[in-house]
Amino acid sequence: MNDVMLLGTCHEETPHYTQKSLVEIIGKHKPDIIFFELPEDWVVDEELFGGKVSGIEGNSIKEYTEKYPDCRIVLYDIKNRNKIYREMKADENERAFNDALELLYKNERLSLEDTLLYEKLNEVFTIRDNYLCNEYPRVINSEISDRLIEYKEKLIYEYYKKVVVSYQELIQYKDFIEFQEEFWNTRNEAMAWNIVKTLMEEKDGIKAIIICGFEHRSILKKIFKKYAEEVTIKEYWDYDINQ
């Protein structure tokens, strides 16, 4: 059995979750492998990112592995992630759908029930963006954070699937909303399996860190329970790390 930490991060530095703090966390665990939330096709000319890194995770991993070159980086996201998003015009459709929904809300075109749910969903997004995303690593990696994200995911997909077929202004986004939910679930399953498959090929006693955006954390934890015989996932607070 291998010693594996699941570590949720923000994708960019925040006042309390910095590159320095992430490097310190990695350094205290001293991993043999760092699992990084990128697809395998991110390797360009046999070099990660084609020599370029970005975001708190990429910069922190680069800093750590330059000091400890024996630490391996394993990319575990679903293959062709960005290509799939581009083909579905995900960013464009998400913005257009949200703008159309917001316009219905501002023009008081939503039903009372849909209005209340819209306001509740916005409250959850506000808590995530203004509170969680500005918190310390210890809070990001907590049950409170997990429960909020789980609630947001449940609410968002139930609500979007409801309103997209209820208003003529939104019906054109029906296929996209279905894609969003299906691909999110498929992607998380693939990510977990890619990690498990790698660990199954390793000898016992390997120390590893799975670095993921904190919105993946609780989902991955649930999926990993299916592979309990292959890998035991430890939480951030299972280690003596004062962050």
Buried (B, 14 or more C-beta within 10 A) or exposed (E): EBBBBBBBBBBEBBEBBBBEBBBBBBBEBEBBBBBBBBBBEBBEEEEBEEEEBEBBBBBBBBBBBEEEEEBBBBBBBBEEBEEBBEEBEBEEBBEBBEEBBEEBBEEEEBEEEBBEBBEEBEEBEEBBEEEBBBBBBBBBBBEEBBEBBBEBBEBBBEBBBEBBEBBEBBEEBBEBBBBBBEBBBEBBBBBBBBBBEBBEEBEEEBBBBBBBBBBBBBBBBEBBEEBEEBBEBBBBEEBEBEB
